[in-house]
Amino acid sequence: MKNFLNIILAMCMGVGAQAQFSHTFNSSSTFSEVSSPWYSDPGCFASAQGYGQSYYDAVSGGIKNDVSGNGSWVVFFPVMDLQSGYSVKLTYSSSSTDNMMVNSVASSGTVNNGYSYTSLAAAVNPTTVTLNVSPNYINTQRLYLYSSSTDLTIYSVEVINATYSPGTGCTVTNGGGNTCADADSDGVCDDVDDYPNDPNKAYSSMVLPTNFMYEDLFPAYGDFDFNDLVVSAKREAITDADNDLRYLVVEAQVKAAGASIAQGWALELNGINPSDVVSVNGSEVSGNVMALGVNGTENGQTHAVIPVFDNVNKVITWGGGSFFNTVAGDPVGTGDIITVTIEFAKSSNLTVGDLDYNFFSFRTGDRSHEIHEIGMAPTSLADVSLFGTMADATNLNNGETYVSVDGLPWAISTSGTDYAVEKADIVEAFLKLAGWAQSGGTMYQDWHTNTTEGTYRNSAKIY
């Protein structure tokens, strides 16, 4: 009896694209029928006959053993629209040579007369081959495989240039046998699909709003009030049915700008190549501060750098007074809500776990003058000659970056929403901040959220 283990179905849209969705399950050694989690309900396809017995069943689908002992039919694929030039990739291992047949069941429920065999060489380790699919049946079909081997292990099957399409009147059925609505036909039931009408989106992961605060006179201490630029931002990572990262949405709003030096704000995605980004939409840029590529990322960067805005003065509505929302009693201004959407290439195989955020500010009049949080690396375009000057004690060799000789930062992110008033040293407003920073973040982790007056904060110096 063949030993099929860990069969993974993957269907794709577009030549060379990754799976539209996938599923992993184990079949039993006796090959009692195993239902795929993606199959059509009764009425979409009729039963088909082969070798004197039923090897395809429209109700249950899945894997079904050829009880005559001549082999096992893998009737596994859901209904799909096979496009011209489609191909099937198989990853397998086997102790002997074998032939794998590819055929399909037409929408009429009959088996197509044409089929093709591919000779599989003996392989101790998992090996991937492209199976012959001639004649090439297109339009609505249901592919299946057949082999008579007794020691073949199939690890994965991938269909390229095919679109999952259950057809009119058909519903997607999960492995438990319960039907569910799937409006965008991505294989994720609508009740658990955060984007039920978009086949490129399925699951949403949110990061709650974070305040990013900057002292703009790096590498000098300046007034150290950390309100020269205050940005509140929230993030949403969106994955598709395969859990591949497809979109990142950053929604930002300037809360304060207590400085005469105009600044911009951007995001570096550490470890993500600029070519992994398909497009960036929503950035507020003038066009003469950052040189951007056609996909919206900054040119000349090793990692993808996404501009959010390049001039703070163009994304705020001034309330009045000498500074923007840093002087108590002055009229309050409002910041524009900036929504930046980054689309990632499906072929990049990124996951949410690949998101390594490095938000930073830079001077509008000097793009290379960057300010990052402690321990974050400068981008490829940063002016590294600033390091080790004035109060800065950056050591690029050991990763101690953007840290002062006193162990203090020039940029801070926190879940809190308040910040120091104009000209108030932040360590005199948030009394445990220095201890938190100098301990490397191990002590006083509640420095910003603890509201104990006189111990954790001095409210007179907080906006």
C-alpha positions as CSV (number, residue, x, y, z in Angstrom):
1,M,0.0,0.0,0.0
2,K,1.3,3.4,-0.8
3,N,2.3,5.7,2.0
4,F,1.0,9.2,1.3
5,L,2.0,11.6,4.1
6,N,1.6,15.3,4.7
7,I,0.0,16.1,1.3
8,I,-0.2,19.8,0.8
9,L,-2.4,21.3,-1.9
10,A,-1.4,24.6,-3.3
11,M,-3.2,26.5,-6.0
12,C,-2.0,29.6,-7.6
13,M,-3.1,32.5,-9.8
14,G,-0.5,33.5,-12.4
15,V,2.5,31.7,-13.7
16,G,5.1,31.3,-11.0
17,A,2.9,32.7,-8.3
18,Q,2.6,31.1,-4.9
19,A,-0.4,29.1,-3.7
20,Q,-3.7,30.8,-3.4
21,F,-4.3,28.6,-0.4
22,S,-2.9,25.4,1.1
23,H,-3.7,22.7,3.6
24,T,-1.8,20.0,5.4
25,F,-3.3,16.7,6.6
26,N,-2.3,13.0,7.1
27,S,-3.9,10.0,5.5
28,S,-4.1,6.7,7.2
29,S,-2.0,3.7,6.1
30,T,-5.0,1.8,5.1
31,F,-6.1,4.7,2.8
32,S,-9.6,4.8,4.0
33,E,-11.1,7.8,2.3
34,V,-9.7,11.1,3.5
35,S,-11.6,14.2,2.7
36,S,-9.8,17.3,1.5
37,P,-10.8,20.5,3.3
38,W,-11.6,22.0,-0.1
39,Y,-14.2,20.2,-2.2
40,S,-17.5,20.8,-3.9
41,D,-20.9,19.9,-2.5
42,P,-23.2,17.4,-4.2
43,G,-24.3,18.5,-7.6
44,C,-21.1,20.2,-8.8
45,F,-19.7,17.0,-10.2
46,A,-21.1,13.6,-10.8
47,S,-19.3,10.4,-9.9
48,A,-16.8,9.0,-12.4
49,Q,-15.9,5.4,-13.0
50,G,-12.5,3.8,-13.6
51,Y,-11.0,0.3,-13.6
52,G,-14.5,-1.0,-12.8
53,Q,-15.0,0.9,-9.6
54,S,-15.7,4.4,-8.4
55,Y,-12.5,6.3,-7.8
56,Y,-14.1,9.7,-7.7
57,D,-17.0,10.8,-5.5
58,A,-18.5,14.3,-5.7
59,V,-19.8,14.3,-2.2
60,S,-16.6,13.4,-0.3
61,G,-13.7,13.9,-2.7
62,G,-10.3,13.6,-1.1
63,I,-8.0,10.6,-1.4
64,K,-9.6,7.3,-2.2
65,N,-7.8,3.9,-2.4
66,D,-8.2,1.7,-5.5
67,V,-9.5,-1.3,-3.7
68,S,-8.4,-3.6,-6.5
69,G,-4.9,-3.3,-5.2
70,N,-3.5,-1.7,-8.4
71,G,-2.7,1.6,-6.7
72,S,-4.3,4.6,-5.2
73,W,-6.2,7.4,-7.0
74,V,-5.5,10.9,-5.6
75,V,-8.7,12.7,-6.2
76,F,-7.6,15.7,-4.2
77,F,-7.9,18.9,-6.1
78,P,-10.8,21.3,-5.7
79,V,-12.6,22.7,-8.7
80,M,-10.5,25.2,-10.5
81,D,-10.3,27.1,-13.7
82,L,-7.2,25.8,-15.4
83,Q,-5.6,28.4,-17.6
84,S,-3.6,27.7,-20.8
85,G,-0.1,26.7,-19.9
86,Y,-1.0,25.4,-16.4
87,S,1.5,23.0,-14.7
88,V,1.6,20.7,-11.8
89,K,4.5,20.4,-9.4
90,L,5.0,17.3,-7.2
91,T,7.4,16.9,-4.3
92,Y,7.9,13.2,-3.4
93,S,10.3,10.5,-2.2
94,S,10.4,6.8,-3.3
95,S,12.7,3.9,-3.0
96,S,12.0,2.8,-6.5
97,T,11.1,4.3,-9.9
98,D,7.4,5.0,-10.5
99,N,5.0,6.6,-13.0
100,M,2.7,9.3,-12.0
101,M,-0.4,10.0,-14.1
102,V,-2.1,13.4,-14.4
103,N,-5.7,13.5,-15.6
104,S,-8.8,15.5,-14.9
105,V,-12.6,15.3,-14.5
106,A,-14.6,17.6,-16.7
107,S,-17.5,19.7,-15.5
108,S,-19.8,17.0,-17.0
109,G,-18.5,14.6,-14.4
110,T,-16.7,12.4,-16.9
111,V,-13.0,11.6,-17.0
112,N,-11.1,13.2,-19.8
113,N,-9.8,10.6,-22.3
114,G,-6.3,12.2,-22.5
115,Y,-3.8,11.7,-19.7
116,S,0.0,11.8,-19.3
117,Y,2.6,10.0,-17.3
118,T,5.8,11.3,-15.8
119,S,8.5,8.9,-14.8
120,L,9.6,9.5,-11.2
121,A,13.1,8.5,-10.3
122,A,14.0,6.8,-7.0
123,A,14.7,9.6,-4.5
124,V,15.7,9.2,-0.9
125,N,15.2,12.8,-0.1
126,P,12.1,14.9,-1.0
127,T,12.5,15.8,-4.7
128,T,10.4,18.2,-6.8
129,V,9.4,17.5,-10.4
130,T,7.1,19.2,-12.9
131,L,4.5,16.6,-14.1
132,N,3.5,16.2,-17.8
133,V,0.0,17.5,-18.3
134,S,-0.5,16.8,-22.0
135,P,-3.1,17.1,-23.4
136,N,-3.7,20.4,-21.6
137,Y,-7.3,20.6,-20.6
138,I,-8.4,24.1,-19.7
139,N,-11.5,25.9,-18.2
140,T,-13.3,24.3,-15.3
141,Q,-11.7,21.0,-14.4
142,R,-10.8,18.9,-11.4
143,L,-7.3,17.4,-11.6
144,Y,-6.3,14.1,-10.1
145,L,-3.2,11.9,-9.9
146,Y,-2.7,8.2,-10.1
147,S,0.2,6.0,-9.3
148,S,0.6,2.2,-8.7
149,S,3.7,2.5,-6.5
150,T,3.7,0.8,-3.1
151,D,6.3,3.0,-1.5
152,L,5.7,6.5,-2.7
153,T,5.5,9.4,-0.3
154,I,3.9,12.7,-1.6
155,Y,4.8,15.8,0.4
156,S,3.2,18.5,-1.7
157,V,1.3,19.3,-4.9
158,E,1.3,22.7,-6.5
159,V,-0.9,23.9,-9.4
160,I,0.5,26.9,-11.2
161,N,-1.6,29.2,-13.4
162,A,-5.0,28.0,-12.1
163,T,-7.8,29.9,-10.2
164,Y,-9.8,28.3,-7.5
165,S,-13.4,28.3,-8.8
166,P,-16.1,26.1,-7.2
167,G,-18.6,27.1,-10.0
168,T,-22.2,28.3,-10.0
169,G,-24.3,26.8,-7.2
170,C,-21.3,25.2,-5.5
171,T,-20.1,25.9,-2.0
172,V,-16.8,25.4,-0.3
173,T,-16.9,22.6,2.3
174,N,-14.4,22.3,5.2
175,G,-12.9,19.1,6.5
176,G,-15.6,18.7,9.1
177,G,-18.2,18.4,6.4
178,N,-19.9,21.7,7.1
179,T,-20.6,24.0,4.2
180,C,-19.8,27.7,4.5
181,A,-20.0,30.8,2.4
182,D,-16.8,31.9,0.7
183,A,-17.6,35.0,-1.4
184,D,-14.1,35.6,-2.7
185,S,-13.3,31.8,-3.3
186,D,-10.0,32.0,-1.5
187,G,-10.7,28.9,0.6
188,V,-11.3,30.8,3.8
189,C,-14.9,30.8,5.1
190,D,-16.5,34.2,5.2
191,D,-17.1,33.9,9.0
192,V,-13.4,33.8,9.7
193,D,-12.2,35.8,6.7
194,D,-11.5,39.4,7.8
195,Y,-11.7,40.4,4.1
196,P,-14.4,38.1,2.7
197,N,-14.7,39.9,-0.6
198,D,-10.9,40.1,-1.5
199,P,-9.1,36.9,-2.5
200,N,-5.7,38.5,-1.7
201,K,-6.7,39.2,1.9
202,A,-7.9,36.9,4.6
203,Y,-6.5,37.7,8.1
204,S,-5.8,40.9,9.9
205,S,-3.2,41.5,12.6
206,M,-3.4,44.9,14.4
207,V,-0.7,46.7,16.4
208,L,-2.3,49.2,18.8
209,P,-1.4,52.9,18.5
210,T,2.1,53.8,19.5
211,N,3.5,57.2,20.2
212,F,7.0,57.9,18.7
213,M,8.8,60.9,20.2
214,Y,12.0,62.6,18.9
215,E,14.6,65.1,20.1
216,D,15.8,66.7,16.9
217,L,19.2,68.1,17.9
218,F,20.9,64.7,17.8
219,P,23.9,64.2,18.4
220,A,23.6,67.1,20.9
221,Y,21.2,66.8,23.8
222,G,19.3,70.0,23.0
223,D,16.5,70.8,25.4
224,F,15.7,67.1,25.6
225,D,12.0,67.6,25.7
226,F,11.3,64.9,23.1
227,N,8.4,66.8,21.6
228,D,10.2,68.1,18.5
229,L,8.2,65.5,16.6
230,V,5.5,63.3,18.2
231,V,3.7,60.8,15.9
232,S,0.9,58.5,16.8
233,A,0.7,55.4,14.5
234,K,-1.1,52.2,14.4
235,R,-0.4,49.2,12.1
236,E,-2.3,46.5,10.4
237,A,-0.6,43.5,8.8
238,I,-2.8,41.6,6.3
239,T,-2.1,38.1,5.1
240,D,-3.9,35.9,2.6
241,A,-5.3,32.4,2.9
242,D,-1.8,31.0,2.9
243,N,-0.8,33.3,5.7
244,D,1.6,35.0,3.3
245,L,2.1,38.7,4.1
246,R,0.4,40.8,1.4
247,Y,-0.2,44.2,2.9
248,L,1.0,46.5,5.7
249,V,-1.2,49.5,6.5
250,V,0.3,52.3,8.6
251,E,-2.0,55.0,9.8
252,A,-0.1,58.0,11.3
253,Q,-1.0,61.4,12.7
254,V,1.4,64.1,14.0
255,K,0.5,65.0,17.6
256,A,3.2,67.6,18.3
257,A,6.0,69.5,16.6
258,G,7.9,71.6,19.1
259,A,10.8,72.6,16.9
260,S,11.8,75.0,14.2
261,I,13.6,72.3,12.2
262,A,11.2,70.6,9.8
263,Q,11.3,66.8,10.0
264,G,10.0,63.9,8.0
265,W,9.2,60.4,9.2
266,A,9.7,57.0,7.6
267,L,9.8,53.3,8.2
268,E,12.6,50.9,7.4
269,L,11.5,47.2,7.2
270,N,14.6,45.4,8.3
271,G,15.4,42.3,6.3
272,I,12.9,43.0,3.6
273,N,14.3,43.7,0.2
274,P,12.9,46.8,-1.7
275,S,12.0,44.4,-4.6
276,D,9.6,42.5,-2.2
277,V,7.4,45.6,-2.3
278,V,4.9,45.9,-5.2
279,S,3.7,49.4,-4.3
280,V,3.5,52.1,-1.7
281,N,0.4,54.3,-1.6
282,G,-0.6,57.2,0.6
283,S,2.8,58.7,1.5
284,E,2.8,62.5,1.9
285,V,5.9,63.4,0.0
286,S,6.9,66.5,-2.0
287,G,9.2,64.7,-4.4
288,N,12.4,66.6,-3.7
289,V,13.4,65.2,-0.3
290,M,13.5,61.5,-0.8
291,A,14.4,59.8,-4.2
292,L,11.7,57.1,-4.7
293,G,11.6,54.1,-7.0
294,V,8.6,53.2,-9.1
295,N,7.3,51.0,-6.3
296,G,7.3,53.9,-3.8
297,T,10.3,52.7,-1.7
298,E,13.3,54.9,-1.3
299,N,16.2,54.4,-3.8
300,G,19.6,53.4,-2.6
301,Q,18.5,51.4,0.4
302,T,19.5,47.8,1.3
303,H,16.2,47.3,3.2
304,A,12.8,48.6,2.1
305,V,12.3,52.2,3.4
306,I,8.8,53.5,3.3
307,P,8.2,57.3,3.5
308,V,5.2,58.4,5.6
309,F,5.8,62.2,5.2
310,D,8.8,64.2,4.3
311,N,7.8,67.6,5.8
312,V,5.9,67.8,9.1
313,N,4.7,71.3,8.3
314,K,2.7,70.0,5.3
315,V,0.7,67.5,7.3
316,I,-0.5,69.6,10.2
317,T,-3.1,72.4,10.6
318,W,-1.6,74.9,13.0
319,G,-3.8,75.9,15.9
320,G,-1.8,79.0,16.8
321,G,1.1,80.0,19.1
322,S,4.9,79.4,18.7
323,F,4.8,75.7,18.5
324,F,2.4,72.9,17.4
325,N,0.7,71.4,20.5
326,T,3.6,71.7,22.9
327,V,2.7,74.8,24.9
328,A,0.0,74.5,27.5
329,G,-2.8,77.0,26.9
330,D,-2.0,77.6,23.2
331,P,-4.7,76.8,20.7
332,V,-4.6,73.1,19.7
333,G,-3.8,72.2,16.2
334,T,-4.7,69.0,14.3
335,G,-2.5,66.6,12.3
336,D,-3.7,65.0,9.0
337,I,-4.4,61.3,9.2
338,I,-2.0,59.7,6.8
339,T,-2.7,56.2,5.7
340,V,0.2,54.4,3.9
341,T,-0.5,51.0,2.3
342,I,2.4,48.8,1.4
343,E,1.7,45.8,-0.9
344,F,4.1,42.9,-0.9
345,A,4.8,40.5,-3.7
346,K,3.2,37.1,-3.3
347,S,6.4,35.5,-4.6
348,S,8.4,37.0,-1.7
349,N,6.9,34.4,0.7
350,L,6.9,36.9,3.6
351,T,5.0,36.3,6.8
352,V,4.0,38.6,9.6
353,G,7.0,37.4,11.6
354,D,9.2,39.0,9.0
355,L,8.1,42.5,9.9
356,D,10.9,44.1,11.8
357,Y,9.9,47.8,12.3
358,N,12.5,50.6,12.3
359,F,10.6,53.9,12.4
360,F,12.9,57.0,12.3
361,S,12.8,60.8,11.8
362,F,15.0,62.8,9.4
363,R,15.5,66.4,8.7
364,T,13.5,67.7,5.7
365,G,16.5,69.9,4.7
366,D,19.0,67.1,5.3
367,R,17.7,63.7,4.5
368,S,20.8,61.9,5.8
369,H,20.3,63.3,9.4
370,E,18.4,60.4,10.9
371,I,17.2,59.7,14.4
372,H,16.4,56.2,15.5
373,E,15.6,54.5,18.8
374,I,18.4,53.0,20.8
375,G,19.8,49.9,19.2
376,M,18.2,50.5,15.8
377,A,20.5,50.6,12.9
378,P,20.8,53.6,10.6
379,T,19.6,53.2,7.0
380,S,22.0,53.0,4.1
381,L,21.5,56.7,3.5
382,A,22.2,57.9,7.0
383,D,25.2,60.2,7.8
384,V,27.3,58.0,10.0
385,S,29.8,60.7,10.5
386,L,27.5,62.1,13.2
387,F,28.2,59.1,15.4
388,G,30.6,59.6,18.2
389,T,30.3,63.4,18.1
390,M,28.9,65.7,20.8
391,A,26.9,63.6,23.3
392,D,26.5,60.5,21.0
393,A,28.2,57.2,22.1
394,T,27.1,55.0,19.1
395,N,29.3,51.9,18.5
396,L,28.2,50.3,15.2
397,N,30.4,47.3,15.9
398,N,28.4,46.1,18.9
399,G,25.0,47.5,18.0
400,E,24.9,50.3,20.5
401,T,23.4,52.9,18.3
402,Y,21.7,56.3,18.9
403,V,22.6,56.2,22.6
404,S,24.2,59.1,24.5
405,V,27.2,59.0,26.7
406,D,24.8,58.9,29.7
407,G,22.9,55.9,28.2
408,L,19.9,58.0,27.1
409,P,18.0,57.9,23.8
410,W,17.1,60.5,21.2
411,A,13.9,58.6,20.1
412,I,11.3,56.8,22.2
413,S,8.2,54.8,21.4
414,T,5.5,54.1,24.0
415,S,1.9,53.0,24.2
416,G,1.1,56.2,26.1
417,T,-0.3,59.3,24.6
418,D,1.2,62.1,26.6
419,Y,4.6,63.9,26.3
420,A,6.6,66.7,27.9
421,V,5.7,70.3,27.5
422,E,7.9,72.7,25.6
423,K,11.4,73.1,27.1
424,A,10.8,70.6,29.8
425,D,13.6,68.0,30.1
426,I,11.7,64.7,29.6
427,V,13.5,63.0,32.5
428,E,12.0,65.7,34.7
429,A,8.6,65.0,33.4
430,F,8.7,61.2,33.4
431,L,10.8,60.6,36.5
432,K,11.7,56.9,35.8
433,L,12.6,57.3,32.1
434,A,16.3,57.7,32.8
435,G,16.4,54.6,35.0
436,W,14.5,52.7,32.3
437,A,16.8,53.8,29.5
438,Q,20.0,53.3,31.4
439,S,19.0,49.8,32.5
440,G,18.5,48.8,28.8
441,G,14.8,48.7,29.3
442,T,14.8,46.1,32.1
443,M,13.8,48.4,34.9
444,Y,10.8,50.8,35.2
445,Q,9.1,49.4,32.1
446,D,5.9,51.2,33.3
447,W,7.8,54.6,33.3
448,H,5.2,56.1,30.9
449,T,2.0,54.3,32.0
450,N,2.4,54.7,35.8
451,T,0.6,57.8,36.9
452,T,1.9,58.1,40.4
453,E,2.5,61.8,40.9
454,G,5.9,62.8,42.3
455,T,7.3,59.2,42.0
456,Y,6.8,58.4,38.3
457,R,5.8,61.8,36.8
458,N,5.6,65.5,37.3
459,S,2.3,66.5,35.7
460,A,3.3,70.2,35.6
461,K,5.8,69.3,32.9
462,I,3.5,67.0,30.9
463,Y,1.4,68.3,28.0
